[in-house]
Amino acid sequence: MTDIESGAIYLIPIIFLLILQASWIFFDARKRGELYWIWGIFGLLNVPSSLLIYLIVTRYRKVVCPDCGRAFRKKEHSCPHCGGGRLTCARCDAEVQFDWTYCPYCAYQLKND
């Protein structure tokens, strides 16, 4: 077996992994409303660094809509999927989570039990 043939044995699984990784990143980015073509091409660069970078970057700045449960970016003022807004405290206007009873910033009672 020549050096070229032995190199091809290792190259085929790497190409398969790159295509699989790029496809998953592409479809996941499209589902999440990211720049899916750019992320898909980025997924072709190397395994698994591109996947790790994609997961860190796209999951870092997200909040969950209290109305529909889908994720959207923190910088957006309302959910692009259902039009619902993020929950804020009525007293201090801080962002709070749906299941909290009291605001952790000003101790205002958010809902009655």
Biotite code that builds the C-alpha atoms (Angstrom):
import biotite.structure as struc

atoms = struc.array([
    struc.Atom([0.000, 0.000, 0.000], chain_id="A", res_id=1, res_name="MET", atom_name="CA", element="C"),
    struc.Atom([1.430, 3.371, -0.973], chain_id="A", res_id=2, res_name="THR", atom_name="CA", element="C"),
    struc.Atom([1.464, 6.515, 1.125], chain_id="A", res_id=3, res_name="ASP", atom_name="CA", element="C"),
    struc.Atom([-1.279, 8.059, -1.004], chain_id="A", res_id=4, res_name="ILE", atom_name="CA", element="C"),
    struc.Atom([-3.593, 5.081, -0.473], chain_id="A", res_id=5, res_name="GLU", atom_name="CA", element="C"),
    struc.Atom([-3.000, 5.042, 3.277], chain_id="A", res_id=6, res_name="SER", atom_name="CA", element="C"),
    struc.Atom([-3.667, 8.807, 3.440], chain_id="A", res_id=7, res_name="GLY", atom_name="CA", element="C"),
    struc.Atom([-6.953, 8.381, 1.594], chain_id="A", res_id=8, res_name="ALA", atom_name="CA", element="C"),
    struc.Atom([-8.130, 5.940, 4.260], chain_id="A", res_id=9, res_name="ILE", atom_name="CA", element="C"),
    struc.Atom([-7.919, 8.716, 6.854], chain_id="A", res_id=10, res_name="TYR", atom_name="CA", element="C"),
    struc.Atom([-9.194, 11.466, 4.559], chain_id="A", res_id=11, res_name="LEU", atom_name="CA", element="C"),
    struc.Atom([-12.565, 9.867, 3.748], chain_id="A", res_id=12, res_name="ILE", atom_name="CA", element="C"),
    struc.Atom([-13.887, 9.788, 7.354], chain_id="A", res_id=13, res_name="PRO", atom_name="CA", element="C"),
    struc.Atom([-12.673, 13.355, 7.937], chain_id="A", res_id=14, res_name="ILE", atom_name="CA", element="C"),
    struc.Atom([-14.520, 14.617, 4.847], chain_id="A", res_id=15, res_name="ILE", atom_name="CA", element="C"),
    struc.Atom([-17.637, 12.729, 5.953], chain_id="A", res_id=16, res_name="PHE", atom_name="CA", element="C"),
    struc.Atom([-17.455, 14.320, 9.434], chain_id="A", res_id=17, res_name="LEU", atom_name="CA", element="C"),
    struc.Atom([-16.960, 17.798, 7.968], chain_id="A", res_id=18, res_name="LEU", atom_name="CA", element="C"),
    struc.Atom([-19.994, 17.452, 5.707], chain_id="A", res_id=19, res_name="ILE", atom_name="CA", element="C"),
    struc.Atom([-22.099, 16.032, 8.531], chain_id="A", res_id=20, res_name="LEU", atom_name="CA", element="C"),
    struc.Atom([-21.024, 18.818, 10.903], chain_id="A", res_id=21, res_name="GLN", atom_name="CA", element="C"),
    struc.Atom([-21.621, 21.574, 8.322], chain_id="A", res_id=22, res_name="ALA", atom_name="CA", element="C"),
    struc.Atom([-25.078, 20.192, 7.503], chain_id="A", res_id=23, res_name="SER", atom_name="CA", element="C"),
    struc.Atom([-26.132, 20.063, 11.144], chain_id="A", res_id=24, res_name="TRP", atom_name="CA", element="C"),
    struc.Atom([-24.825, 23.578, 11.813], chain_id="A", res_id=25, res_name="ILE", atom_name="CA", element="C"),
    struc.Atom([-26.554, 24.878, 8.650], chain_id="A", res_id=26, res_name="PHE", atom_name="CA", element="C"),
    struc.Atom([-29.980, 23.447, 9.542], chain_id="A", res_id=27, res_name="PHE", atom_name="CA", element="C"),
    struc.Atom([-29.731, 24.374, 13.221], chain_id="A", res_id=28, res_name="ASP", atom_name="CA", element="C"),
    struc.Atom([-28.702, 27.951, 12.393], chain_id="A", res_id=29, res_name="ALA", atom_name="CA", element="C"),
    struc.Atom([-31.593, 28.258, 9.929], chain_id="A", res_id=30, res_name="ARG", atom_name="CA", element="C"),
    struc.Atom([-34.021, 27.012, 12.568], chain_id="A", res_id=31, res_name="LYS", atom_name="CA", element="C"),
    struc.Atom([-32.687, 29.542, 15.099], chain_id="A", res_id=32, res_name="ARG", atom_name="CA", element="C"),
    struc.Atom([-32.741, 32.513, 12.740], chain_id="A", res_id=33, res_name="GLY", atom_name="CA", element="C"),
    struc.Atom([-28.961, 32.870, 12.477], chain_id="A", res_id=34, res_name="GLU", atom_name="CA", element="C"),
    struc.Atom([-26.925, 33.561, 9.325], chain_id="A", res_id=35, res_name="LEU", atom_name="CA", element="C"),
    struc.Atom([-27.144, 29.928, 8.269], chain_id="A", res_id=36, res_name="TYR", atom_name="CA", element="C"),
    struc.Atom([-25.080, 30.085, 5.055], chain_id="A", res_id=37, res_name="TRP", atom_name="CA", element="C"),
    struc.Atom([-22.135, 31.630, 6.851], chain_id="A", res_id=38, res_name="ILE", atom_name="CA", element="C"),
    struc.Atom([-22.389, 29.170, 9.736], chain_id="A", res_id=39, res_name="TRP", atom_name="CA", element="C"),
    struc.Atom([-22.696, 26.240, 7.302], chain_id="A", res_id=40, res_name="GLY", atom_name="CA", element="C"),
    struc.Atom([-19.549, 27.256, 5.443], chain_id="A", res_id=41, res_name="ILE", atom_name="CA", element="C"),
    struc.Atom([-17.807, 27.810, 8.771], chain_id="A", res_id=42, res_name="PHE", atom_name="CA", element="C"),
    struc.Atom([-18.750, 24.226, 9.691], chain_id="A", res_id=43, res_name="GLY", atom_name="CA", element="C"),
    struc.Atom([-16.670, 22.936, 6.771], chain_id="A", res_id=44, res_name="LEU", atom_name="CA", element="C"),
    struc.Atom([-13.425, 24.308, 8.200], chain_id="A", res_id=45, res_name="LEU", atom_name="CA", element="C"),
    struc.Atom([-12.510, 21.784, 10.894], chain_id="A", res_id=46, res_name="ASN", atom_name="CA", element="C"),
    struc.Atom([-13.864, 19.204, 13.316], chain_id="A", res_id=47, res_name="VAL", atom_name="CA", element="C"),
    struc.Atom([-14.909, 19.787, 16.180], chain_id="A", res_id=48, res_name="PRO", atom_name="CA", element="C"),
    struc.Atom([-13.720, 23.367, 16.764], chain_id="A", res_id=49, res_name="SER", atom_name="CA", element="C"),
    struc.Atom([-16.310, 24.882, 14.403], chain_id="A", res_id=50, res_name="SER", atom_name="CA", element="C"),
    struc.Atom([-19.111, 23.059, 16.182], chain_id="A", res_id=51, res_name="LEU", atom_name="CA", element="C"),
    struc.Atom([-17.933, 24.179, 19.612], chain_id="A", res_id=52, res_name="LEU", atom_name="CA", element="C"),
    struc.Atom([-17.616, 27.804, 18.504], chain_id="A", res_id=53, res_name="ILE", atom_name="CA", element="C"),
    struc.Atom([-21.063, 27.686, 16.902], chain_id="A", res_id=54, res_name="TYR", atom_name="CA", element="C"),
    struc.Atom([-22.668, 26.286, 20.055], chain_id="A", res_id=55, res_name="LEU", atom_name="CA", element="C"),
    struc.Atom([-21.021, 28.846, 22.325], chain_id="A", res_id=56, res_name="ILE", atom_name="CA", element="C"),
    struc.Atom([-21.788, 31.864, 20.138], chain_id="A", res_id=57, res_name="VAL", atom_name="CA", element="C"),
    struc.Atom([-25.391, 31.032, 19.271], chain_id="A", res_id=58, res_name="THR", atom_name="CA", element="C"),
    struc.Atom([-26.475, 29.899, 22.731], chain_id="A", res_id=59, res_name="ARG", atom_name="CA", element="C"),
    struc.Atom([-24.863, 32.744, 24.665], chain_id="A", res_id=60, res_name="TYR", atom_name="CA", element="C"),
    struc.Atom([-27.248, 35.642, 24.015], chain_id="A", res_id=61, res_name="ARG", atom_name="CA", element="C"),
    struc.Atom([-30.657, 33.955, 24.059], chain_id="A", res_id=62, res_name="LYS", atom_name="CA", element="C"),
    struc.Atom([-33.717, 34.234, 26.283], chain_id="A", res_id=63, res_name="VAL", atom_name="CA", element="C"),
    struc.Atom([-36.854, 32.099, 26.260], chain_id="A", res_id=64, res_name="VAL", atom_name="CA", element="C"),
    struc.Atom([-40.183, 33.714, 25.443], chain_id="A", res_id=65, res_name="CYS", atom_name="CA", element="C"),
    struc.Atom([-42.646, 33.252, 28.325], chain_id="A", res_id=66, res_name="PRO", atom_name="CA", element="C"),
    struc.Atom([-45.546, 33.088, 25.851], chain_id="A", res_id=67, res_name="ASP", atom_name="CA", element="C"),
    struc.Atom([-44.442, 30.554, 23.218], chain_id="A", res_id=68, res_name="CYS", atom_name="CA", element="C"),
    struc.Atom([-41.303, 29.017, 24.808], chain_id="A", res_id=69, res_name="GLY", atom_name="CA", element="C"),
    struc.Atom([-39.023, 29.623, 21.806], chain_id="A", res_id=70, res_name="ARG", atom_name="CA", element="C"),
    struc.Atom([-35.624, 31.268, 22.132], chain_id="A", res_id=71, res_name="ALA", atom_name="CA", element="C"),
    struc.Atom([-34.782, 34.732, 20.832], chain_id="A", res_id=72, res_name="PHE", atom_name="CA", element="C"),
    struc.Atom([-31.893, 37.172, 21.180], chain_id="A", res_id=73, res_name="ARG", atom_name="CA", element="C"),
    struc.Atom([-31.589, 39.297, 24.317], chain_id="A", res_id=74, res_name="LYS", atom_name="CA", element="C"),
    struc.Atom([-31.129, 42.480, 22.292], chain_id="A", res_id=75, res_name="LYS", atom_name="CA", element="C"),
    struc.Atom([-34.574, 42.088, 20.690], chain_id="A", res_id=76, res_name="GLU", atom_name="CA", element="C"),
    struc.Atom([-37.385, 43.766, 22.602], chain_id="A", res_id=77, res_name="HIS", atom_name="CA", element="C"),
    struc.Atom([-40.043, 41.209, 21.744], chain_id="A", res_id=78, res_name="SER", atom_name="CA", element="C"),
    struc.Atom([-40.285, 37.636, 20.539], chain_id="A", res_id=79, res_name="CYS", atom_name="CA", element="C"),
    struc.Atom([-40.086, 37.443, 16.716], chain_id="A", res_id=80, res_name="PRO", atom_name="CA", element="C"),
    struc.Atom([-42.059, 34.183, 16.721], chain_id="A", res_id=81, res_name="HIS", atom_name="CA", element="C"),
    struc.Atom([-45.218, 35.217, 18.594], chain_id="A", res_id=82, res_name="CYS", atom_name="CA", element="C"),
    struc.Atom([-44.805, 38.931, 19.305], chain_id="A", res_id=83, res_name="GLY", atom_name="CA", element="C"),
    struc.Atom([-44.751, 38.377, 23.064], chain_id="A", res_id=84, res_name="GLY", atom_name="CA", element="C"),
    struc.Atom([-42.469, 40.418, 25.242], chain_id="A", res_id=85, res_name="GLY", atom_name="CA", element="C"),
    struc.Atom([-39.946, 39.598, 27.874], chain_id="A", res_id=86, res_name="ARG", atom_name="CA", element="C"),
    struc.Atom([-41.118, 39.749, 31.441], chain_id="A", res_id=87, res_name="LEU", atom_name="CA", element="C"),
    struc.Atom([-39.985, 42.763, 33.420], chain_id="A", res_id=88, res_name="THR", atom_name="CA", element="C"),
    struc.Atom([-40.559, 43.837, 37.006], chain_id="A", res_id=89, res_name="CYS", atom_name="CA", element="C"),
    struc.Atom([-43.312, 46.431, 37.374], chain_id="A", res_id=90, res_name="ALA", atom_name="CA", element="C"),
    struc.Atom([-41.326, 48.371, 39.968], chain_id="A", res_id=91, res_name="ARG", atom_name="CA", element="C"),
    struc.Atom([-37.681, 48.404, 38.789], chain_id="A", res_id=92, res_name="CYS", atom_name="CA", element="C"),
    struc.Atom([-38.108, 47.311, 35.121], chain_id="A", res_id=93, res_name="ASP", atom_name="CA", element="C"),
    struc.Atom([-35.478, 44.565, 35.518], chain_id="A", res_id=94, res_name="ALA", atom_name="CA", element="C"),
    struc.Atom([-35.786, 41.408, 33.435], chain_id="A", res_id=95, res_name="GLU", atom_name="CA", element="C"),
    struc.Atom([-37.304, 38.558, 35.453], chain_id="A", res_id=96, res_name="VAL", atom_name="CA", element="C"),
    struc.Atom([-38.139, 34.934, 34.746], chain_id="A", res_id=97, res_name="GLN", atom_name="CA", element="C"),
    struc.Atom([-41.652, 33.591, 34.371], chain_id="A", res_id=98, res_name="PHE", atom_name="CA", element="C"),
    struc.Atom([-41.542, 31.265, 37.389], chain_id="A", res_id=99, res_name="ASP", atom_name="CA", element="C"),
    struc.Atom([-40.191, 33.821, 39.918], chain_id="A", res_id=100, res_name="TRP", atom_name="CA", element="C"),
    struc.Atom([-42.512, 35.026, 42.641], chain_id="A", res_id=101, res_name="THR", atom_name="CA", element="C"),
    struc.Atom([-40.339, 37.975, 43.756], chain_id="A", res_id=102, res_name="TYR", atom_name="CA", element="C"),
    struc.Atom([-38.002, 40.273, 41.856], chain_id="A", res_id=103, res_name="CYS", atom_name="CA", element="C"),
    struc.Atom([-34.407, 39.533, 42.972], chain_id="A", res_id=104, res_name="PRO", atom_name="CA", element="C"),
    struc.Atom([-33.397, 43.176, 42.415], chain_id="A", res_id=105, res_name="TYR", atom_name="CA", element="C"),
    struc.Atom([-36.055, 45.104, 44.369], chain_id="A", res_id=106, res_name="CYS", atom_name="CA", element="C"),
    struc.Atom([-38.022, 42.356, 46.224], chain_id="A", res_id=107, res_name="ALA", atom_name="CA", element="C"),
    struc.Atom([-41.285, 43.330, 44.525], chain_id="A", res_id=108, res_name="TYR", atom_name="CA", element="C"),
    struc.Atom([-43.894, 40.551, 44.547], chain_id="A", res_id=109, res_name="GLN", atom_name="CA", element="C"),
    struc.Atom([-44.386, 39.542, 40.910], chain_id="A", res_id=110, res_name="LEU", atom_name="CA", element="C"),
    struc.Atom([-47.302, 37.184, 41.379], chain_id="A", res_id=111, res_name="LYS", atom_name="CA", element="C"),
    struc.Atom([-49.551, 35.972, 44.163], chain_id="A", res_id=112, res_name="ASN", atom_name="CA", element="C"),
    struc.Atom([-49.378, 32.326, 45.185], chain_id="A", res_id=113, res_name="ASP", atom_name="CA", element="C"),
])
